[in-house]
Amino acid sequence: MKNKPSLGVMTIYINSKKQFEERSYLKKLLLYGKKLGLNIFVFTPENVDVKNNKIHAYFYDQKIAKWIRKWTDIPDMIFDRCRFQGSPRFKQVQKFRNKYPDLIYLNRPLANKWIVHQKLSKNNKIKNVLPQCTLENKFDDVLKFMDQSKIAFYKPIKGTGGTGILKIKKLNDHKFLIQGRKHNRKIIPSQQVNKSQLKILCKSLNSIKTYMIQQGIDLKLDNGRVHDYRLLIQKDEAGQWNLTGCVGRMGPKGSVTSNLHGGGSALPADQLLSHWFENDQINRIKQNMEEISHEIVHEFESQGYELCELALDIAVDHSGKIWLLEVNSKPGRKAFSKIGEDKTYTKAIVKPLEYALWLYDNKNN
């Protein structure tokens, strides 16, 4: 009898209590994986006994509705769900990959936002949808950039959830209007500052992380809230890329980002697009979004990246032009359930598992 292929979902503990995030999603992932015939479990690099090539992994026991732990072998395949965090734990992820380079990885991490921007800039079609960006080496870089772009986003090249981002609007040579969110998610309220005050604030933010400056796009709705769109593109059971879905996101009052982790809300994409556009324009914009999403994943693969899914944060300005704000290789998918698209939410969970089975068969035949 043929053994079931094994899939280890790799995550990271988020605190000293050895808790991992996405527990609800991971439980669903394990239940669907089991239905598909996968021997599937969750683990962190800390759970690996390298000497004996064993993992003290987490399994979900449906009969007792509880997580249980047991020792198991190193899996055939790895689904990496390790979101970046500035901790020693994250370094253990790289150690695991270095120790087990010959395993089948469904996905590998993307580089930081600045490197991603540089890599995508090599493709002329994608370059057209990229906001202008520059890496900050000194505060003068911020001032020079503000001379060209009157609105800019000052953002860390590593990080998730819209934290540590500052929106800067130049009022004149000496005054700036700022608004943002600190690394601890605390909102920086809208306020006017001078050059010295701006320099102090930027220094307090970049003392923790390296920063880049990105051209600002006007995304404020009539209600004063910013908005954008999250597209999820995934590989299917035949190894082909398909757009799984698109969700509109609207930021909370006083926020410069629309991230759900930062208090944003999810809306159907068509509903959000209808604030600014008519039906024929909406269809054209959605088609452009889908086309650019395929262009982006194929560009990454042509540069040697292994991917099974990618989330794209896309802005649409008043003219209907689309802009690529960010790329996320460890996307959430709960936004689909928040807008009542339960079938899309389920599909978003199952697709990487179906792709894993296809990948396993193709690597072993």
C-alpha positions in Angstrom: 0.0 0.0 0.0 1.3 3.4 -1.0 2.1 5.7 1.9 0.3 9.0 2.2 2.6 11.9 1.2 3.4 14.0 4.3 3.1 17.8 4.5 4.6 19.8 7.3 3.1 23.3 7.7 6.0 25.4 9.2 5.2 28.3 11.4 6.9 30.3 14.3 6.0 30.7 17.9 4.8 34.3 18.5 5.7 34.4 22.2 7.4 32.6 25.1 4.2 30.7 25.8 4.8 28.7 22.6 1.7 29.9 20.9 1.5 30.2 17.1 -0.8 32.5 15.1 -3.5 31.5 12.6 -4.7 28.7 14.8 -8.2 28.7 13.3 -6.8 28.7 9.7 -4.2 26.0 10.5 -6.9 23.8 12.0 -9.0 24.1 8.8 -5.8 23.4 6.7 -5.1 20.2 8.6 -8.7 19.0 8.4 -8.9 19.6 4.6 -5.5 18.1 4.1 -6.5 14.9 5.9 -9.6 14.7 3.6 -7.3 15.0 0.6 -5.2 12.1 1.8 -2.2 14.0 3.2 -0.4 13.2 6.4 -0.4 16.8 7.5 0.8 18.5 10.7 2.1 21.9 12.0 5.5 22.5 13.5 8.0 25.2 14.3 11.8 24.9 13.7 12.1 24.7 17.5 10.2 21.4 17.4 12.8 19.7 15.2 15.3 17.1 16.7 18.0 17.5 14.1 20.1 14.7 15.6 17.4 12.1 15.1 15.6 13.7 12.2 12.3 13.8 14.1 9.7 16.5 14.7 7.6 16.9 17.9 4.7 18.1 15.8 1.2 19.4 16.3 -1.7 17.3 14.9 -5.4 18.2 15.2 -7.6 15.4 16.6 -11.1 15.9 15.2 -12.6 13.3 17.5 -11.7 15.2 20.7 -11.5 18.6 19.0 -8.1 19.3 20.4 -4.5 19.8 19.2 -2.2 16.9 20.2 1.5 16.5 19.9 3.5 13.5 18.8 6.8 12.6 17.3 6.9 12.2 13.5 9.4 11.9 10.7 10.7 14.8 8.6 7.9 15.4 6.0 8.2 15.0 2.2 7.0 18.6 1.7 7.0 21.9 3.5 4.4 24.6 3.4 6.2 27.7 4.8 3.8 30.0 6.8 6.5 31.8 8.7 5.8 35.5 8.6 8.7 37.8 9.2 9.4 38.8 12.7 12.5 40.5 14.1 13.3 37.8 16.6 15.9 35.0 16.9 13.1 32.6 16.2 12.9 33.8 12.6 16.6 32.9 12.1 15.8 29.3 13.0 13.6 29.1 9.9 16.6 29.7 7.7 18.6 27.2 9.7 15.9 24.6 9.0 16.0 25.3 5.3 19.8 25.1 5.2 19.7 21.8 7.1 17.0 20.3 4.8 17.5 21.8 1.3 16.3 18.7 -0.6 12.8 18.6 0.8 9.9 19.7 -1.5 9.1 23.3 -0.6 5.7 24.6 -1.9 7.0 28.2 -1.4 10.1 30.0 -0.4 10.3 33.5 1.1 10.4 36.6 -1.0 13.1 39.2 -0.4 12.4 42.4 1.4 10.1 45.1 -0.1 13.0 47.1 -1.6 14.6 44.1 -3.3 11.1 43.0 -4.6 10.6 46.5 -6.1 14.0 46.3 -7.8 13.4 42.8 -9.2 9.9 43.7 -10.5 11.2 46.9 -12.1 13.1 44.8 -14.6 9.8 43.9 -16.2 8.5 46.8 -18.3 4.8 45.8 -17.9 5.1 45.6 -14.2 7.3 48.7 -13.9 4.4 50.7 -15.3 2.3 49.9 -12.2 5.0 50.4 -9.6 5.0 53.7 -7.5 8.3 55.5 -7.5 10.5 54.3 -4.6 13.9 54.9 -3.1 15.9 53.4 -0.3 16.6 55.7 2.6 20.3 56.0 3.6 20.0 59.4 5.4 17.2 61.8 6.2 18.2 64.0 3.2 16.8 61.2 1.0 13.4 61.8 2.4 13.6 65.5 1.8 14.8 65.0 -1.8 12.0 62.5 -2.5 9.4 65.0 -1.1 10.6 67.6 -3.6 9.5 65.2 -6.4 6.4 63.6 -4.8 4.4 65.9 -2.6 2.9 62.9 -0.8 5.0 59.8 0.1 4.9 56.8 2.4 7.8 56.1 4.7 7.8 52.4 5.3 10.0 49.6 6.6 11.4 47.2 4.0 10.5 44.3 6.3 7.3 44.0 8.1 3.6 43.2 7.9 0.2 44.5 8.9 0.8 48.2 8.0 2.9 48.9 11.1 5.7 51.5 11.2 4.3 53.4 8.2 4.3 57.1 8.0 2.4 59.2 5.4 4.1 62.5 4.7 2.6 65.4 2.8 4.8 68.4 1.9 2.9 71.7 2.7 5.9 73.9 2.0 9.7 73.9 2.4 9.4 74.0 6.1 6.1 72.3 7.0 4.9 68.7 6.6 1.6 67.0 7.4 2.1 63.5 8.8 0.0 60.6 9.9 0.7 57.0 10.5 1.1 54.0 12.7 4.1 53.1 15.0 5.7 49.6 15.1 3.4 48.8 18.1 0.4 49.6 15.9 -0.3 52.8 17.9 -1.7 55.5 15.6 0.3 58.6 14.9 -2.5 61.3 14.6 -2.6 63.7 11.7 -0.4 66.7 12.7 1.8 69.4 11.2 5.6 69.2 11.9 8.7 71.0 10.8 11.9 69.5 9.3 13.5 68.9 12.7 10.4 67.2 14.1 10.1 65.0 11.0 13.7 64.0 11.3 13.3 63.0 14.9 10.2 60.9 14.1 11.9 59.2 11.1 14.9 58.5 13.3 12.7 56.9 16.0 11.1 54.6 13.3 14.2 53.6 11.4 16.3 52.9 14.5 14.4 49.6 14.5 14.2 48.8 10.8 15.6 49.9 7.4 13.2 52.2 5.5 12.2 53.1 2.0 10.2 56.0 0.6 7.3 55.3 -1.8 5.3 57.6 -3.9 1.9 58.4 -2.4 -1.3 57.6 -4.3 -4.5 59.5 -3.5 -6.8 56.7 -2.2 -9.1 58.6 0.1 -12.8 58.0 -0.4 -15.5 60.7 0.3 -15.7 59.5 3.9 -12.0 60.3 4.4 -10.9 56.7 4.6 -8.2 55.1 2.5 -8.9 52.0 0.5 -7.2 49.4 -1.7 -7.7 45.8 -3.0 -6.2 42.5 -2.0 -5.9 39.9 -4.8 -5.0 36.3 -4.1 -3.5 34.2 -6.9 -2.7 30.6 -6.3 -1.5 27.4 -8.1 -4.1 24.7 -8.6 -4.2 20.9 -8.7 -2.6 21.0 -12.2 0.2 23.4 -11.2 -1.3 26.4 -13.0 -1.8 29.9 -11.7 -5.4 31.1 -11.2 -6.9 34.1 -9.5 -8.8 32.9 -6.5 -10.4 36.1 -5.5 -10.3 39.8 -4.9 -11.4 41.7 -1.8 -11.8 45.5 -1.2 -10.3 46.9 2.0 -11.1 50.2 3.7 -9.0 51.5 6.5 -10.3 52.7 9.9 -10.8 56.4 10.6 -7.5 58.1 11.0 -5.4 55.3 9.5 -3.1 55.7 6.4 -3.4 52.0 5.6 -6.3 49.6 5.0 -4.8 46.4 6.5 -7.3 44.3 8.4 -4.8 43.7 11.1 -4.7 47.4 11.7 -8.5 47.7 12.1 -9.5 47.9 8.4 -12.7 46.3 7.1 -13.3 44.1 4.1 -15.9 44.8 1.3 -16.8 43.1 -2.0 -14.4 44.5 -4.6 -17.2 45.6 -7.0 -18.9 47.5 -4.2 -15.8 49.4 -3.4 -15.0 50.1 -7.0 -18.5 51.4 -7.6 -17.6 54.4 -5.3 -15.6 55.8 -8.2 -16.4 53.9 -11.3 -19.2 52.7 -13.6 -19.8 49.0 -14.5 -17.8 49.0 -17.8 -14.8 50.7 -16.1 -15.0 48.2 -13.2 -14.8 45.2 -15.5 -11.8 46.7 -17.3 -10.0 47.5 -14.0 -10.6 43.9 -12.7 -9.3 42.5 -16.0 -6.2 44.7 -15.7 -5.7 43.5 -12.1 -5.9 39.9 -13.1 -3.5 40.3 -16.0 -0.9 42.1 -13.9 -1.2 39.4 -11.2 -0.2 36.7 -13.7 2.6 38.9 -15.1 4.0 39.3 -11.5 4.0 35.6 -10.6 5.5 34.6 -13.9 8.2 37.2 -13.5 9.1 35.9 -10.0 9.3 32.4 -11.3 11.5 33.4 -14.2 13.9 34.8 -11.6 14.0 31.4 -9.7 11.4 32.0 -7.0 9.4 29.0 -5.9 5.8 30.0 -5.1 2.4 28.4 -4.6 0.4 31.6 -3.8 0.8 35.3 -3.7 -1.3 38.2 -2.4 -1.1 41.5 -4.2 -2.1 44.8 -2.6 -3.3 47.0 -5.4 -4.5 50.6 -5.5 -6.7 52.1 -8.1 -6.5 55.9 -8.5 -9.2 58.3 -9.7 -8.3 57.8 -13.3 -8.7 54.0 -13.1 -4.9 53.3 -13.2 -3.8 50.4 -11.1 -0.8 50.5 -8.8 1.0 47.7 -7.1 1.6 48.7 -3.5 2.9 45.5 -2.0 3.4 41.8 -2.5 2.8 39.2 0.2 3.9 35.6 0.0 2.3 34.6 3.3 -1.2 35.9 2.8 -4.2 35.5 5.0 -7.5 34.6 3.5 -10.1 35.4 6.2 -11.2 38.6 4.3 -13.2 36.3 1.9 -15.3 34.9 4.8 -15.7 38.4 6.2 -17.6 39.5 3.0 -19.6 36.2 2.9 -17.6 34.6 0.1 -17.3 31.3 2.0 -16.7 29.2 -1.2 -13.8 31.4 -2.1 -12.5 31.2 1.4 -12.6 27.4 1.3 -10.9 27.4 -2.1 -8.2 29.7 -0.8 -7.4 27.1 1.9 -7.6 24.0 -0.2 -5.7 25.1 -3.3 -2.2 24.9 -1.8 -3.0 21.4 -0.6 -4.1 20.3 -4.0 -1.0 21.9 -5.5 1.1 20.0 -2.9 -0.3 16.7 -4.1 0.4 17.6 -7.8 3.9 18.7 -6.9 4.6 15.5 -5.0 3.4 13.3 -7.9 5.4 15.3 -10.4 8.6 15.2 -8.3 8.3 11.5 -7.7 7.3 10.3 -11.2 
